Structures are given as C-alpha cells and as structure tokens.
Amino acid sequence: RGIPEVNVIPFLRPYYMGRAIFGAMIVFSGAIQAYNIFKTVTTDTRHSLRMELQAALPELETIA
C-alpha cells in the first residue's frame, strides 16, 4: 500500500528549501535585469560624452 503521506512530508523539506532559494534567485535576477534595462534606456550614450571621458581619463585608453 505504500507509505502514508504524513510520514513523507519531513523528507521533502530540503527540496522545498532548495526550490525557495532558487526561486528567490530567479526573482532577484529579474530585478537586476529590469534595473539594467532601465539604466540602458536612461543613460546618456552620446559619442561626444565618451570622447570627453576619454580625454579626461587617458589611462582608460590602454585598458580598452
């Protein structure tokens, strides 16, 4: 007849803990993705701004 469900529930706890942790990671990564999209849309990406920064910070030219 099998094992009663009540006896199995304590053994499922690690799986539900893992499910909760990984689900929270998915939600958190979605929030990060939304922030990245927001910053991409609202950030000034003009070529003139990049040239000003390059002139002000010449040490970055060797890195890029």
PDB file of N, CA, C and O in Angstrom:
ATOM      1  N   ARG A   1       0.804  -1.191   0.000  1.00  0.00           N
ATOM      2  CA  ARG A   1       0.000   0.000   0.000  1.00  0.00           C
ATOM      3  C   ARG A   1       0.852   1.264   0.000  1.00  0.00           C
ATOM      4  O   ARG A   1       0.332   2.330  -0.327  1.00  0.00           O
ATOM      5  N   GLY A   2       2.095   1.201   0.339  1.00  0.00           N
ATOM      6  CA  GLY A   2       2.961   2.377   0.318  1.00  0.00           C
ATOM      7  C   GLY A   2       3.059   3.054   1.671  1.00  0.00           C
ATOM      8  O   GLY A   2       2.511   2.584   2.668  1.00  0.00           O
ATOM      9  N   ILE A   3       3.756   4.146   1.679  1.00  0.00           N
ATOM     10  CA  ILE A   3       3.985   4.924   2.894  1.00  0.00           C
ATOM     11  C   ILE A   3       2.939   6.035   2.973  1.00  0.00           C
ATOM     12  O   ILE A   3       2.663   6.687   1.966  1.00  0.00           O
ATOM     13  N   PRO A   4       2.351   6.263   4.151  1.00  0.00           N
ATOM     14  CA  PRO A   4       1.395   7.370   4.291  1.00  0.00           C
ATOM     15  C   PRO A   4       2.072   8.723   4.005  1.00  0.00           C
ATOM     16  O   PRO A   4       3.251   8.917   4.300  1.00  0.00           O
ATOM     17  N   GLU A   5       1.307   9.634   3.432  1.00  0.00           N
ATOM     18  CA  GLU A   5       1.852  10.938   3.053  1.00  0.00           C
ATOM     19  C   GLU A   5       2.414  11.707   4.240  1.00  0.00           C
ATOM     20  O   GLU A   5       3.405  12.424   4.102  1.00  0.00           O
ATOM     21  N   VAL A   6       1.807  11.569   5.374  1.00  0.00           N
ATOM     22  CA  VAL A   6       2.243  12.312   6.560  1.00  0.00           C
ATOM     23  C   VAL A   6       3.669  11.932   6.938  1.00  0.00           C
ATOM     24  O   VAL A   6       4.406  12.768   7.460  1.00  0.00           O
ATOM     25  N   ASN A   7       4.069  10.709   6.691  1.00  0.00           N
ATOM     26  CA  ASN A   7       5.419  10.263   7.032  1.00  0.00           C
ATOM     27  C   ASN A   7       6.458  10.752   6.023  1.00  0.00           C
ATOM     28  O   ASN A   7       7.648  10.775   6.335  1.00  0.00           O
ATOM     29  N   VAL A   8       6.037  11.136   4.838  1.00  0.00           N
ATOM     30  CA  VAL A   8       6.967  11.549   3.786  1.00  0.00           C
ATOM     31  C   VAL A   8       7.264  13.045   3.838  1.00  0.00           C
ATOM     32  O   VAL A   8       8.322  13.477   3.380  1.00  0.00           O
ATOM     33  N   ILE A   9       6.355  13.837   4.383  1.00  0.00           N
ATOM     34  CA  ILE A   9       6.474  15.297   4.359  1.00  0.00           C
ATOM     35  C   ILE A   9       7.794  15.803   4.949  1.00  0.00           C
ATOM     36  O   ILE A   9       8.395  16.690   4.343  1.00  0.00           O
ATOM     37  N   PRO A  10       8.284  15.304   6.080  1.00  0.00           N
ATOM     38  CA  PRO A  10       9.565  15.810   6.599  1.00  0.00           C
ATOM     39  C   PRO A  10      10.735  15.585   5.636  1.00  0.00           C
ATOM     40  O   PRO A  10      11.691  16.361   5.644  1.00  0.00           O
ATOM     41  N   PHE A  11      10.675  14.553   4.822  1.00  0.00           N
ATOM     42  CA  PHE A  11      11.761  14.275   3.885  1.00  0.00           C
ATOM     43  C   PHE A  11      11.743  15.225   2.681  1.00  0.00           C
ATOM     44  O   PHE A  11      12.736  15.331   1.961  1.00  0.00           O
ATOM     45  N   LEU A  12      10.635  15.902   2.463  1.00  0.00           N
ATOM     46  CA  LEU A  12      10.521  16.834   1.344  1.00  0.00           C
ATOM     47  C   LEU A  12      11.072  18.217   1.670  1.00  0.00           C
ATOM     48  O   LEU A  12      11.266  19.035   0.771  1.00  0.00           O
ATOM     49  N   ARG A  13      11.326  18.484   2.948  1.00  0.00           N
ATOM     50  CA  ARG A  13      11.763  19.820   3.351  1.00  0.00           C
ATOM     51  C   ARG A  13      13.017  20.303   2.614  1.00  0.00           C
ATOM     52  O   ARG A  13      13.020  21.446   2.159  1.00  0.00           O
ATOM     53  N   PRO A  14      14.077  19.508   2.469  1.00  0.00           N
ATOM     54  CA  PRO A  14      15.258  20.016   1.742  1.00  0.00           C
ATOM     55  C   PRO A  14      14.940  20.413   0.302  1.00  0.00           C
ATOM     56  O   PRO A  14      15.505  21.377  -0.214  1.00  0.00           O
ATOM     57  N   TYR A  15      14.055  19.686  -0.338  1.00  0.00           N
ATOM     58  CA  TYR A  15      13.707  20.009  -1.719  1.00  0.00           C
ATOM     59  C   TYR A  15      12.930  21.322  -1.795  1.00  0.00           C
ATOM     60  O   TYR A  15      13.133  22.114  -2.715  1.00  0.00           O
ATOM     61  N   TYR A  16      12.047  21.549  -0.835  1.00  0.00           N
ATOM     62  CA  TYR A  16      11.305  22.805  -0.817  1.00  0.00           C
ATOM     63  C   TYR A  16      12.209  23.977  -0.437  1.00  0.00           C
ATOM     64  O   TYR A  16      12.006  25.091  -0.922  1.00  0.00           O
ATOM     65  N   MET A  17      13.189  23.747   0.412  1.00  0.00           N
ATOM     66  CA  MET A  17      14.151  24.799   0.738  1.00  0.00           C
ATOM     67  C   MET A  17      14.960  25.169  -0.504  1.00  0.00           C
ATOM     68  O   MET A  17      15.167  26.349  -0.785  1.00  0.00           O
ATOM     69  N   GLY A  18      15.410  24.172  -1.235  1.00  0.00           N
ATOM     70  CA  GLY A  18      16.132  24.440  -2.479  1.00  0.00           C
ATOM     71  C   GLY A  18      15.266  25.163  -3.483  1.00  0.00           C
ATOM     72  O   GLY A  18      15.726  26.080  -4.163  1.00  0.00           O
ATOM     73  N   ARG A  19      14.025  24.758  -3.577  1.00  0.00           N
ATOM     74  CA  ARG A  19      13.094  25.412  -4.501  1.00  0.00           C
ATOM     75  C   ARG A  19      12.897  26.876  -4.122  1.00  0.00           C
ATOM     76  O   ARG A  19      12.833  27.742  -4.996  1.00  0.00           O
ATOM     77  N   ALA A  20      12.800  27.154  -2.831  1.00  0.00           N
ATOM     78  CA  ALA A  20      12.632  28.535  -2.374  1.00  0.00           C
ATOM     79  C   ALA A  20      13.877  29.369  -2.670  1.00  0.00           C
ATOM     80  O   ALA A  20      13.767  30.512  -3.114  1.00  0.00           O
ATOM     81  N   ILE A  21      15.045  28.808  -2.429  1.00  0.00           N
ATOM     82  CA  ILE A  21      16.291  29.544  -2.674  1.00  0.00           C
ATOM     83  C   ILE A  21      16.452  29.846  -4.158  1.00  0.00           C
ATOM     84  O   ILE A  21      16.739  30.982  -4.535  1.00  0.00           O
ATOM     85  N   PHE A  22      16.268  28.834  -5.000  1.00  0.00           N
ATOM     86  CA  PHE A  22      16.442  29.043  -6.437  1.00  0.00           C
ATOM     87  C   PHE A  22      15.348  29.940  -7.012  1.00  0.00           C
ATOM     88  O   PHE A  22      15.604  30.695  -7.951  1.00  0.00           O
ATOM     89  N   GLY A  23      14.155  29.872  -6.476  1.00  0.00           N
ATOM     90  CA  GLY A  23      13.094  30.778  -6.907  1.00  0.00           C
ATOM     91  C   GLY A  23      13.418  32.218  -6.549  1.00  0.00           C
ATOM     92  O   GLY A  23      13.168  33.130  -7.337  1.00  0.00           O
ATOM     93  N   ALA A  24      13.977  32.424  -5.357  1.00  0.00           N
ATOM     94  CA  ALA A  24      14.379  33.776  -4.952  1.00  0.00           C
ATOM     95  C   ALA A  24      15.495  34.296  -5.851  1.00  0.00           C
ATOM     96  O   ALA A  24      15.533  35.484  -6.172  1.00  0.00           O
ATOM     97  N   MET A  25      16.398  33.416  -6.254  1.00  0.00           N
ATOM     98  CA  MET A  25      17.467  33.823  -7.165  1.00  0.00           C
ATOM     99  C   MET A  25      16.901  34.268  -8.511  1.00  0.00           C
ATOM    100  O   MET A  25      17.394  35.229  -9.101  1.00  0.00           O
ATOM    101  N   ILE A  26      15.884  33.589  -8.996  1.00  0.00           N
ATOM    102  CA  ILE A  26      15.258  33.960 -10.268  1.00  0.00           C
ATOM    103  C   ILE A  26      14.588  35.326 -10.143  1.00  0.00           C
ATOM    104  O   ILE A  26      14.710  36.163 -11.038  1.00  0.00           O
ATOM    105  N   VAL A  27      13.880  35.553  -9.039  1.00  0.00           N
ATOM    106  CA  VAL A  27      13.222  36.845  -8.830  1.00  0.00           C
ATOM    107  C   VAL A  27      14.268  37.955  -8.722  1.00  0.00           C
ATOM    108  O   VAL A  27      14.101  39.024  -9.310  1.00  0.00           O
ATOM    109  N   PHE A  28      15.335  37.708  -7.982  1.00  0.00           N
ATOM    110  CA  PHE A  28      16.400  38.700  -7.813  1.00  0.00           C
ATOM    111  C   PHE A  28      17.072  39.011  -9.146  1.00  0.00           C
ATOM    112  O   PHE A  28      17.358  40.173  -9.436  1.00  0.00           O
ATOM    113  N   SER A  29      17.326  37.990  -9.957  1.00  0.00           N
ATOM    114  CA  SER A  29      17.957  38.233 -11.257  1.00  0.00           C
ATOM    115  C   SER A  29      17.019  39.007 -12.176  1.00  0.00           C
ATOM    116  O   SER A  29      17.485  39.799 -12.995  1.00  0.00           O
ATOM    117  N   GLY A  30      15.720  38.799 -12.060  1.00  0.00           N
ATOM    118  CA  GLY A  30      14.763  39.587 -12.838  1.00  0.00           C
ATOM    119  C   GLY A  30      14.801  41.052 -12.449  1.00  0.00           C
ATOM    120  O   GLY A  30      14.695  41.929 -13.306  1.00  0.00           O
ATOM    121  N   ALA A  31      14.951  41.321 -11.158  1.00  0.00           N
ATOM    122  CA  ALA A  31      15.052  42.708 -10.698  1.00  0.00           C
ATOM    123  C   ALA A  31      16.330  43.358 -11.218  1.00  0.00           C
ATOM    124  O   ALA A  31      16.314  44.519 -11.625  1.00  0.00           O
ATOM    125  N   ILE A  32      17.426  42.625 -11.208  1.00  0.00           N
ATOM    126  CA  ILE A  32      18.686  43.148 -11.742  1.00  0.00           C
ATOM    127  C   ILE A  32      18.557  43.420 -13.239  1.00  0.00           C
ATOM    128  O   ILE A  32      19.041  44.440 -13.730  1.00  0.00           O
ATOM    129  N   GLN A  33      17.917  42.524 -13.954  1.00  0.00           N
ATOM    130  CA  GLN A  33      17.720  42.714 -15.389  1.00  0.00           C
ATOM    131  C   GLN A  33      16.869  43.955 -15.660  1.00  0.00           C
ATOM    132  O   GLN A  33      17.175  44.726 -16.569  1.00  0.00           O
ATOM    133  N   ALA A  34      15.816  44.153 -14.888  1.00  0.00           N
ATOM    134  CA  ALA A  34      14.973  45.338 -15.056  1.00  0.00           C
ATOM    135  C   ALA A  34      15.773  46.612 -14.784  1.00  0.00           C
ATOM    136  O   ALA A  34      15.617  47.604 -15.496  1.00  0.00           O
ATOM    137  N   TYR A  35      16.625  46.593 -13.764  1.00  0.00           N
ATOM    138  CA  TYR A  35      17.471  47.750 -13.460  1.00  0.00           C
ATOM    139  C   TYR A  35      18.448  48.017 -14.605  1.00  0.00           C
ATOM    140  O   TYR A  35      18.650  49.170 -14.988  1.00  0.00           O
ATOM    141  N   ASN A  36      19.056  46.963 -15.152  1.00  0.00           N
ATOM    142  CA  ASN A  36      19.986  47.133 -16.269  1.00  0.00           C
ATOM    143  C   ASN A  36      19.290  47.733 -17.485  1.00  0.00           C
ATOM    144  O   ASN A  36      19.844  48.610 -18.148  1.00  0.00           O
ATOM    145  N   ILE A  37      18.100  47.274 -17.775  1.00  0.00           N
ATOM    146  CA  ILE A  37      17.351  47.822 -18.911  1.00  0.00           C
ATOM    147  C   ILE A  37      17.010  49.285 -18.648  1.00  0.00           C
ATOM    148  O   ILE A  37      17.134  50.119 -19.545  1.00  0.00           O
ATOM    149  N   PHE A  38      16.583  49.604 -17.435  1.00  0.00           N
ATOM    150  CA  PHE A  38      16.266  50.986 -17.075  1.00  0.00           C
ATOM    151  C   PHE A  38      17.483  51.886 -17.251  1.00  0.00           C
ATOM    152  O   PHE A  38      17.378  52.962 -17.839  1.00  0.00           O
ATOM    153  N   LYS A  39      18.637  51.455 -16.745  1.00  0.00           N
ATOM    154  CA  LYS A  39      19.848  52.265 -16.864  1.00  0.00           C
ATOM    155  C   LYS A  39      20.294  52.383 -18.317  1.00  0.00           C
ATOM    156  O   LYS A  39      20.810  53.429 -18.711  1.00  0.00           O
ATOM    157  N   THR A  40      20.113  51.355 -19.114  1.00  0.00           N
ATOM    158  CA  THR A  40      20.468  51.414 -20.526  1.00  0.00           C
ATOM    159  C   THR A  40      19.618  52.444 -21.248  1.00  0.00           C
ATOM    160  O   THR A  40      20.120  53.190 -22.088  1.00  0.00           O
ATOM    161  N   VAL A  41      18.343  52.487 -20.928  1.00  0.00           N
ATOM    162  CA  VAL A  41      17.434  53.420 -21.596  1.00  0.00           C
ATOM    163  C   VAL A  41      17.675  54.857 -21.130  1.00  0.00           C
ATOM    164  O   VAL A  41      17.572  55.784 -21.934  1.00  0.00           O
ATOM    165  N   THR A  42      17.989  55.057 -19.868  1.00  0.00           N
ATOM    166  CA  THR A  42      18.078  56.414 -19.319  1.00  0.00           C
ATOM    167  C   THR A  42      19.490  56.989 -19.300  1.00  0.00           C
ATOM    168  O   THR A  42      19.651  58.160 -18.958  1.00  0.00           O
ATOM    169  N   THR A  43      20.511  56.227 -19.650  1.00  0.00           N
ATOM    170  CA  THR A  43      21.883  56.711 -19.604  1.00  0.00           C
ATOM    171  C   THR A  43      22.248  57.409 -20.910  1.00  0.00           C
ATOM    172  O   THR A  43      21.852  56.978 -21.993  1.00  0.00           O
ATOM    173  N   ASP A  44      23.004  58.485 -20.789  1.00  0.00           N
ATOM    174  CA  ASP A  44      23.470  59.221 -21.966  1.00  0.00           C
ATOM    175  C   ASP A  44      24.613  58.441 -22.613  1.00  0.00           C
ATOM    176  O   ASP A  44      25.649  58.220 -21.987  1.00  0.00           O
ATOM    177  N   THR A  45      24.429  58.034 -23.840  1.00  0.00           N
ATOM    178  CA  THR A  45      25.442  57.226 -24.532  1.00  0.00           C
ATOM    179  C   THR A  45      25.956  57.930 -25.785  1.00  0.00           C
ATOM    180  O   THR A  45      26.374  57.277 -26.740  1.00  0.00           O
ATOM    181  N   ARG A  46      25.924  59.257 -25.781  1.00  0.00           N
ATOM    182  CA  ARG A  46      26.404  60.006 -26.940  1.00  0.00           C
ATOM    183  C   ARG A  46      27.900  59.801 -27.143  1.00  0.00           C
ATOM    184  O   ARG A  46      28.654  59.582 -26.195  1.00  0.00           O
ATOM    185  N   HIS A  47      28.299  59.876 -28.388  1.00  0.00           N
ATOM    186  CA  HIS A  47      29.708  59.716 -28.745  1.00  0.00           C
ATOM    187  C   HIS A  47      30.541  60.853 -28.149  1.00  0.00           C
ATOM    188  O   HIS A  47      31.675  60.631 -27.725  1.00  0.00           O
ATOM    189  N   SER A  48      29.989  62.062 -28.116  1.00  0.00           N
ATOM    190  CA  SER A  48      30.737  63.203 -27.577  1.00  0.00           C
ATOM    191  C   SER A  48      31.037  63.017 -26.092  1.00  0.00           C
ATOM    192  O   SER A  48      32.107  63.407 -25.623  1.00  0.00           O
ATOM    193  N   LEU A  49      30.113  62.431 -25.358  1.00  0.00           N
ATOM    194  CA  LEU A  49      30.350  62.178 -23.939  1.00  0.00           C
ATOM    195  C   LEU A  49      31.477  61.170 -23.757  1.00  0.00           C
ATOM    196  O   LEU A  49      32.315  61.331 -22.871  1.00  0.00           O
ATOM    197  N   ARG A  50      31.503  60.139 -24.584  1.00  0.00           N
ATOM    198  CA  ARG A  50      32.583  59.148 -24.491  1.00  0.00           C
ATOM    199  C   ARG A  50      33.932  59.782 -24.801  1.00  0.00           C
ATOM    200  O   ARG A  50      34.932  59.454 -24.162  1.00  0.00           O
ATOM    201  N   MET A  51      33.968  60.686 -25.775  1.00  0.00           N
ATOM    202  CA  MET A  51      35.219  61.359 -26.122  1.00  0.00           C
ATOM    203  C   MET A  51      35.685  62.263 -24.982  1.00  0.00           C
ATOM    204  O   MET A  51      36.882  62.331 -24.705  1.00  0.00           O
ATOM    205  N   GLU A  52      34.761  62.956 -24.320  1.00  0.00           N
ATOM    206  CA  GLU A  52      35.119  63.793 -23.175  1.00  0.00           C
ATOM    207  C   GLU A  52      35.710  62.953 -22.055  1.00  0.00           C
ATOM    208  O   GLU A  52      36.713  63.332 -21.450  1.00  0.00           O
ATOM    209  N   LEU A  53      35.094  61.820 -21.781  1.00  0.00           N
ATOM    210  CA  LEU A  53      35.606  60.942 -20.726  1.00  0.00           C
ATOM    211  C   LEU A  53      36.964  60.375 -21.093  1.00  0.00           C
ATOM    212  O   LEU A  53      37.835  60.237 -20.233  1.00  0.00           O
ATOM    213  N   GLN A  54      37.151  60.048 -22.353  1.00  0.00           N
ATOM    214  CA  GLN A  54      38.434  59.504 -22.789  1.00  0.00           C
ATOM    215  C   GLN A  54      39.534  60.550 -22.659  1.00  0.00           C
ATOM    216  O   GLN A  54      40.660  60.219 -22.288  1.00  0.00           O
ATOM    217  N   ALA A  55      39.223  61.800 -22.958  1.00  0.00           N
ATOM    218  CA  ALA A  55      40.206  62.871 -22.823  1.00  0.00           C
ATOM    219  C   ALA A  55      40.518  63.147 -21.358  1.00  0.00           C
ATOM    220  O   ALA A  55      41.658  63.459 -21.014  1.00  0.00           O
ATOM    221  N   ALA A  56      39.519  63.035 -20.499  1.00  0.00           N
ATOM    222  CA  ALA A  56      39.713  63.307 -19.075  1.00  0.00           C
ATOM    223  C   ALA A  56      40.434  62.168 -18.367  1.00  0.00           C
ATOM    224  O   ALA A  56      41.134  62.392 -17.380  1.00  0.00           O
ATOM    225  N   LEU A  57      40.265  60.953 -18.867  1.00  0.00           N
ATOM    226  CA  LEU A  57      40.863  59.777 -18.234  1.00  0.00           C
ATOM    227  C   LEU A  57      41.713  59.022 -19.253  1.00  0.00           C
ATOM    228  O   LEU A  57      41.279  57.990 -19.763  1.00  0.00           O
ATOM    229  N   PRO A  58      42.899  59.505 -19.556  1.00  0.00           N
ATOM    230  CA  PRO A  58      43.700  58.862 -20.608  1.00  0.00           C
ATOM    231  C   PRO A  58      44.168  57.453 -20.243  1.00  0.00           C
ATOM    232  O   PRO A  58      44.469  56.658 -21.134  1.00  0.00           O
ATOM    233  N   GLU A  59      44.234  57.133 -18.960  1.00  0.00           N
ATOM    234  CA  GLU A  59      44.692  55.787 -18.583  1.00  0.00           C
ATOM    235  C   GLU A  59      43.705  54.710 -19.000  1.00  0.00           C
ATOM    236  O   GLU A  59      44.078  53.540 -19.087  1.00  0.00           O
ATOM    237  N   LEU A  60      42.460  55.075 -19.259  1.00  0.00           N
ATOM    238  CA  LEU A  60      41.474  54.094 -19.695  1.00  0.00           C
ATOM    239  C   LEU A  60      41.679  53.681 -21.145  1.00  0.00           C
ATOM    240  O   LEU A  60      41.185  52.631 -21.555  1.00  0.00           O
ATOM    241  N   GLU A  61      42.391  54.476 -21.927  1.00  0.00           N
ATOM    242  CA  GLU A  61      42.625  54.140 -23.328  1.00  0.00           C
ATOM    243  C   GLU A  61      43.445  52.868 -23.459  1.00  0.00           C
ATOM    244  O   GLU A  61      43.242  52.091 -24.392  1.00  0.00           O
ATOM    245  N   THR A  62      44.371  52.649 -22.533  1.00  0.00           N
ATOM    246  CA  THR A  62      45.207  51.455 -22.622  1.00  0.00           C
ATOM    247  C   THR A  62      44.432  50.205 -22.232  1.00  0.00           C
ATOM    248  O   THR A  62      44.753  49.110 -22.694  1.00  0.00           O
ATOM    249  N   ILE A  63      43.420  50.352 -21.389  1.00  0.00           N
ATOM    250  CA  ILE A  63      42.629  49.201 -20.950  1.00  0.00           C
ATOM    251  C   ILE A  63      41.694  48.752 -22.061  1.00  0.00           C
ATOM    252  O   ILE A  63      41.602  47.556 -22.340  1.00  0.00           O
ATOM    253  N   ALA A  64      41.010  49.672 -22.689  1.00  0.00           N
ATOM    254  CA  ALA A  64      40.012  49.350 -23.712  1.00  0.00           C
ATOM    255  C   ALA A  64      40.624  49.077 -25.028  1.00  0.00           C
ATOM    256  O   ALA A  64      39.913  48.791 -25.992  1.00  0.00           O
TER     257      ALA A  64
END
